[in-house]
Amino acid sequence: MTTAQALPHGINLQDPRLFMNDQAHDAFRVLRAEAPVHWNPGTEQLNGFWSVTKYADILQVSRHPELFISSKGIAGSGLRALDATGTQANQGNVSIITMDPPRHVKMRRLVNKGFTPRAVNAMEPQIRQVTNEILDGIAGRSSCDFVLDVSSQLPLAVICGMMGLERDVWPLMFELTNSVLGSGDPEYQADVPEEERGSGEAARRTAMMGRMRMVEYFREVLERRRREPGTDLPSILLESEVDGEKLTEGDILAFCFLLILAGNETTRNAISGGLVAFSQFPEQKRRLLNDWSLVESAVEEICRWTSPLHHMSRVATADTEIRGQRIAAGDRVIMWYPSANRDEEVFADPYTFDITRDPNEHLAFGIGEHFCLGAGFARKEIRVMFEELFRRFPNIEVTAPPDRLRSNFINGIKHLQVAY
């Protein structure tokens, strides 16, 4: 790392409380204006990193995977101890999200056909049926926790169905997803002594235990699929080859791990965050109820507004420059999607939730090599959920502030109280 622009106003994007307390957008507004590319110092435990907050600069990083690689970790700045021992660097090329070209492209092709527009559209009747079954479950009540009872259930059902997992293990997948992706939140650190919860060590142990439990579960799934192959994604992966070689069990386990995590967490938060947005902008809800032709643009605005993933991380492979700031080889660069999605140079009136917004070229699903594989399913699930939710419960309203996840990686809502 060489010359760095000073960090204004003491803003520290390492601090998850900034996001948990819903203060991040105020910070991003300042950073875009005063320090759009800046060095965020590390701590004794965590590495420092470059923050990129402008839309155009995130495009630059995303479109050059040879210069900004994923194989040294895609979440956060990384632990200094892991970097010092080389452990973190060796974690790359495990799942497609932490792979670089050309292997990334070859591995992604193995499952691409399951996520095409044709495949997504073919699933719509099933998605709508599952949605109504979920809504049937809350119909006899006047209130519920929207996250636990509704928004988390649809994406979980869809991805678990694609993975061939029986309904009785869906709650386990939900629990383990929370442990891995919400490991920094004390609520999900149930296996750590209470006095240690909230610490960095508690987060590390929680994530590690969640990952181990999920990998062990899928190891058993693969063993069953070897005996009795099916048409689900694990069966497909067992028969797949890259460059004439079968995938290793480690490759397949990493694939399954990623698909479950990515397949349910971000979509649930988009649905939950979308309902919060409609409660904050009731005129937009009335507009949609009066004109359902706006539903597709509403889905895009929900994605822009919620930006379910706070960031992705890359590591520079050579000295380079972004907006006049010199980035050294080996420096970590973090792209902040919620900031890009409210960049005043790209989006008119970006702090207004507008379901008619056009154009709306948001980056909620990323862009470039690592564009979200499941974006089509996410859009479909969001659309179907709001169509059926507002058809059946048009007066649903949020009755308490959302309980947000303590994380600077996942833009999560843990609990959302609603009445209807």
C-alpha positions in Angstrom: 0.0 0.0 0.0 1.3 3.4 -1.0 -0.2 6.9 -0.8 -3.6 6.8 0.8 -6.4 9.4 1.0 -7.3 10.2 4.6 -10.4 8.6 6.0 -12.9 11.4 6.7 -14.9 11.9 9.9 -13.5 8.7 11.6 -15.7 6.5 9.4 -14.7 2.8 9.9 -16.2 0.4 7.5 -14.7 -2.5 9.5 -17.3 -1.8 12.3 -20.4 -3.9 11.8 -22.4 -1.7 14.1 -22.4 1.0 11.4 -24.5 -1.4 9.3 -26.5 -3.0 12.2 -27.6 0.5 13.2 -28.6 1.5 9.6 -26.0 4.3 9.5 -24.0 3.0 6.5 -25.8 5.0 3.9 -24.9 8.3 5.7 -21.3 7.2 5.8 -21.3 6.2 2.1 -22.8 9.5 1.1 -19.8 11.3 2.8 -17.3 8.9 1.3 -18.5 9.2 -2.2 -18.2 13.0 -2.0 -14.9 13.3 0.0 -13.0 10.0 -0.3 -14.5 7.7 -2.9 -11.4 5.5 -2.9 -9.6 5.4 0.5 -7.5 3.2 2.7 -9.4 1.8 5.7 -6.7 1.0 8.3 -6.7 -2.5 9.8 -6.4 -3.6 13.4 -4.2 -6.0 15.3 -6.4 -8.8 14.1 -7.7 -7.6 10.7 -5.9 -6.4 7.6 -6.5 -2.9 6.2 -8.1 -2.5 2.8 -9.0 -0.1 0.1 -12.7 0.9 0.0 -14.3 1.6 -3.4 -17.6 3.4 -3.1 -18.4 4.8 -6.6 -20.3 2.9 -9.3 -17.8 3.5 -12.1 -14.9 2.3 -9.9 -16.7 -0.9 -8.9 -17.2 -1.5 -12.6 -13.5 -1.1 -13.2 -12.6 -3.6 -10.5 -15.3 -6.1 -11.5 -14.4 -6.1 -15.2 -10.7 -6.9 -14.6 -10.6 -10.3 -12.9 -7.0 -10.8 -14.0 -5.9 -7.7 -12.0 -8.3 -8.0 -9.1 -8.6 -11.7 -8.1 -11.1 -13.6 -6.0 -9.0 -16.6 -5.0 -7.6 -14.9 -1.8 -11.0 -14.4 -0.3 -14.1 -12.5 -1.2 -15.5 -11.4 2.2 -14.0 -8.8 4.5 -10.4 -7.8 4.8 -9.0 -11.1 6.2 -7.2 -12.0 9.4 -3.6 -10.9 9.7 -2.6 -14.2 11.2 -4.1 -16.1 8.3 -2.3 -13.9 5.8 1.0 -14.3 7.6 0.9 -18.1 7.5 -0.4 -18.2 4.0 -3.5 -20.1 5.1 -6.0 -17.6 3.6 -4.2 -17.4 0.3 -4.5 -21.2 0.0 -8.2 -21.1 0.4 -8.8 -20.0 -3.2 -10.0 -22.2 -6.0 -12.4 -24.0 -3.7 -15.8 -22.9 -4.8 -16.7 -20.9 -7.9 -17.1 -17.7 -5.9 -13.4 -17.8 -4.9 -12.1 -19.0 -8.3 -10.3 -17.0 -10.9 -10.5 -17.5 -14.7 -10.2 -19.8 -16.5 -11.3 -22.5 -14.1 -14.1 -20.3 -12.7 -15.8 -20.2 -16.1 -15.4 -24.0 -16.6 -16.8 -24.8 -13.2 -19.7 -22.4 -13.5 -20.8 -24.0 -16.8 -21.4 -27.2 -15.0 -24.6 -25.8 -13.3 -25.5 -22.9 -15.6 -28.3 -24.8 -17.3 -30.1 -25.1 -14.0 -30.2 -21.3 -13.7 -31.1 -20.2 -17.3 -34.2 -18.0 -17.9 -36.0 -21.1 -19.3 -35.2 -23.1 -16.1 -36.4 -20.2 -13.9 -39.6 -19.8 -15.8 -40.3 -23.5 -15.7 -40.1 -23.3 -11.9 -42.6 -20.4 -11.6 -45.7 -22.6 -10.9 -43.8 -24.5 -8.2 -42.5 -21.2 -6.7 -46.0 -19.8 -6.7 -47.4 -22.9 -5.0 -44.7 -22.9 -2.3 -45.3 -19.2 -1.8 -49.0 -19.7 -1.1 -48.3 -22.7 1.2 -46.1 -20.3 3.2 -48.8 -17.6 3.3 -51.4 -20.3 4.3 -49.2 -20.8 7.4 -49.7 -17.2 8.6 -53.3 -16.7 7.3 -54.9 -17.7 10.6 -53.0 -15.1 12.6 -53.0 -11.3 12.7 -49.2 -10.8 13.0 -45.9 -12.7 12.6 -42.2 -12.4 12.3 -42.0 -11.9 8.6 -38.4 -13.1 8.3 -38.8 -16.4 10.2 -42.3 -17.2 8.9 -42.3 -15.8 5.3 -39.3 -14.3 3.6 -36.7 -16.9 4.7 -39.0 -19.8 3.7 -39.4 -19.3 0.0 -35.8 -19.1 -1.2 -34.9 -21.9 1.3 -37.5 -24.1 -0.3 -36.4 -23.4 -3.8 -32.7 -24.0 -3.4 -33.3 -27.0 -1.1 -35.6 -28.5 -3.7 -33.0 -28.0 -6.4 -30.5 -29.7 -4.2 -32.9 -32.6 -3.6 -33.1 -32.1 0.2 -36.1 -33.4 2.1 -38.3 -30.8 3.9 -37.3 -32.0 7.3 -33.7 -30.8 6.9 -34.6 -27.3 5.6 -34.6 -25.8 9.1 -31.1 -27.2 9.6 -30.0 -25.5 6.4 -31.5 -22.2 7.7 -29.7 -22.6 11.0 -26.3 -23.3 9.4 -26.7 -20.5 6.9 -27.2 -18.1 9.8 -24.1 -19.6 11.6 -21.8 -19.1 8.6 -23.0 -15.8 7.1 -24.2 -14.3 10.4 -21.3 -15.6 12.5 -20.5 -12.1 13.8 -23.9 -11.6 15.3 -24.2 -12.8 19.0 -27.7 -14.1 18.3 -26.2 -16.8 16.1 -23.3 -17.7 18.4 -25.3 -20.2 20.4 -22.4 -22.7 20.7 -20.0 -20.1 22.2 -20.0 -19.3 25.9 -22.2 -16.3 26.6 -19.4 -14.2 28.0 -17.4 -14.6 24.7 -20.2 -13.7 22.3 -19.7 -10.7 20.2 -15.9 -11.2 19.9 -13.9 -11.8 16.8 -13.0 -15.3 18.1 -16.6 -16.1 18.7 -17.4 -15.2 15.1 -14.6 -17.3 13.7 -15.6 -20.3 15.8 -19.3 -19.9 14.9 -18.5 -19.8 11.2 -16.1 -22.7 11.4 -18.5 -24.9 13.2 -21.4 -24.0 10.8 -19.2 -24.8 7.8 -18.0 -28.1 9.3 -21.6 -29.2 10.1 -22.8 -28.3 6.6 -19.9 -30.0 4.8 -20.4 -33.2 6.9 -24.1 -33.2 6.0 -23.4 -32.9 2.3 -20.7 -35.6 2.5 -23.5 -37.9 3.6 -25.7 -36.6 0.7 -23.0 -37.4 -1.8 -22.6 -40.8 -0.5 -26.4 -41.5 -0.9 -26.3 -40.0 -4.5 -23.4 -42.3 -5.5 -25.6 -45.2 -4.5 -28.9 -43.8 -5.9 -28.3 -40.9 -8.4 -31.0 -38.5 -9.0 -31.6 -35.4 -11.2 -30.7 -32.9 -8.4 -27.6 -30.7 -8.4 -25.4 -32.9 -6.2 -26.1 -35.8 -8.6 -25.2 -33.7 -11.6 -22.0 -32.5 -10.0 -21.0 -36.1 -9.2 -21.1 -36.9 -12.9 -19.5 -33.7 -14.1 -16.0 -33.3 -15.6 -13.7 -30.4 -16.1 -10.9 -30.8 -18.7 -11.7 -34.5 -18.8 -11.4 -35.1 -15.1 -14.2 -35.8 -12.5 -14.6 -33.2 -9.8 -13.0 -34.0 -6.5 -15.3 -34.5 -3.5 -13.8 -31.3 -2.1 -14.9 -29.4 -5.3 -18.5 -30.8 -5.0 -18.8 -30.1 -1.3 -17.7 -26.5 -1.9 -20.2 -26.2 -4.7 -23.1 -27.5 -2.4 -22.0 -25.3 0.4 -22.0 -22.2 -1.8 -25.3 -23.0 -3.5 -27.2 -23.4 -0.2 -25.7 -20.2 1.3 -26.1 -18.0 -1.7 -29.4 -19.6 -2.7 -31.3 -18.5 0.4 -29.7 -15.7 2.4 -29.6 -12.8 0.0 -33.1 -13.3 -1.5 -34.7 -13.5 2.0 -33.1 -10.1 2.8 -34.3 -8.6 -0.5 -37.9 -9.7 0.3 -37.7 -8.5 3.9 -36.0 -5.2 2.9 -38.5 -4.7 0.1 -41.4 -4.9 2.6 -39.7 -2.3 4.8 -39.3 -0.1 1.7 -43.0 -0.4 0.9 -43.8 0.6 4.5 -41.5 3.6 4.3 -42.9 4.7 0.9 -46.6 3.7 1.1 -47.4 5.6 -2.1 -45.2 3.2 -4.0 -47.2 0.2 -2.5 -50.5 1.9 -3.6 -49.0 2.4 -7.1 -48.1 -1.2 -7.4 -51.5 -2.4 -6.1 -53.2 -0.2 -8.7 -50.9 -1.3 -11.6 -49.3 -4.7 -11.6 -47.6 -4.0 -14.9 -45.0 -2.2 -12.7 -44.0 -5.4 -10.9 -40.8 -6.1 -12.9 -39.5 -2.6 -12.4 -40.5 -2.8 -8.7 -38.4 -5.9 -8.3 -35.4 -4.1 -9.8 -35.9 -1.2 -7.4 -36.2 -3.6 -4.5 -32.8 -5.1 -5.5 -31.2 -1.6 -5.9 -32.7 -0.3 -2.6 -31.9 -3.3 -0.4 -28.5 -4.3 -1.9 -28.6 -7.6 0.1 -24.8 -8.0 -0.1 -22.8 -5.1 1.4 -19.6 -5.9 -0.3 -17.3 -8.2 -2.2 -13.5 -8.3 -1.8 -10.7 -8.6 -4.3 -6.9 -8.6 -4.1 -4.7 -6.7 -6.6 -2.2 -8.8 -8.5 -0.1 -5.8 -9.7 0.4 -2.1 -8.9 -2.4 -0.1 -10.3 -4.5 3.0 -9.7 -8.1 3.8 -9.1 -9.3 7.4 -9.1 -5.8 8.7 -8.5 -5.1 6.4 -5.6 -2.2 4.1 -6.0 -3.1 0.4 -5.2 -0.1 -1.9 -4.6 0.1 -5.5 -5.6 -1.3 -7.6 -2.7 -3.6 -4.8 -1.4 -7.1 -5.8 -0.7 -9.9 -3.9 -2.4 -13.5 -3.9 -1.2 -16.4 -2.9 -3.4 -19.4 -1.5 -1.5 -22.5 -2.3 -3.5 -25.1 -0.3 -1.4 -23.0 2.8 -2.1 -22.7 2.2 -5.8 -26.5 1.7 -6.0 -27.1 5.1 -4.5 -24.4 6.9 -6.5 -25.8 10.3 -7.4 -23.9 10.3 -10.7 -25.8 7.2 -11.9 -29.2 7.3 -10.1 -31.5 10.3 -10.1 -32.9 11.0 -6.6 -31.1 7.8 -5.3 -32.6 8.1 -1.8 -36.1 7.7 -3.0 -37.6 4.3 -3.5 -39.3 4.5 -6.9 -40.8 1.4 -8.5 -40.9 3.1 -11.9 -37.2 3.9 -12.0 -35.9 3.5 -15.5 -33.1 2.9 -16.3 -32.1 1.0 -13.2 -28.7 -0.6 -13.9 -28.0 -1.5 -10.2 -25.2 -3.7 -9.0 -27.1 -5.8 -6.5 -26.1 -8.9 -8.3 -22.6 -7.8 -9.1 -21.2 -7.6 -12.6 -18.6 -9.3 -14.8 -17.2 -12.8 -14.2 -18.9 -13.2 -10.8 -22.3 -11.9 -11.7 -24.7 -13.8 -9.4 -25.6 -17.2 -10.8 -29.0 -17.2 -9.1 -30.1 -13.7 -10.1 -32.9 -15.1 -12.2 -34.3 -17.1 -9.4 -34.0 -14.2 -7.0 -35.9 -11.9 -9.3 -38.6 -14.6 -9.8 -39.0 -15.3 -6.1 -39.2 -11.6 -5.2 -41.8 -11.0 -7.8 -44.0 -14.0 -7.0 -43.8 -13.3 -3.3 -45.0 -9.7 -3.6 -47.7 -10.6 -6.1 -49.1 -13.2 -3.7 -48.4 -11.4 -0.5 -50.2 -8.2 -1.6 -53.0 -10.1 -3.2 -53.8 -11.9 0.0 -52.7 -9.4 2.6 -52.9 -5.9 0.9 -52.9 -4.2 4.3 -49.8 -5.8 5.7 -47.6 -3.3 7.5 -44.3 -3.3 9.4 -45.0 -2.6 13.1 -41.5 -2.3 14.6 -38.1 -1.3 13.3 -36.2 -4.2 11.5 -33.8 -6.1 13.7 -30.7 -6.0 11.5 -27.8 -8.4 11.3 -24.5 -7.4 12.9 -22.4 -7.7 9.7 -20.6 -5.5 7.2 -20.9 -8.4 4.6 -24.5 -9.4 4.5 -27.2 -6.7 4.6 -29.4 -8.9 6.7 -32.7 -8.5 8.6 -33.0 -11.1 11.4 -36.5 -10.3 12.5 -39.3 -8.1 11.2 -42.6 -7.8 13.0 -45.6 -7.3 10.8 -49.4 -7.1 11.2 -52.1 -7.9 8.6 
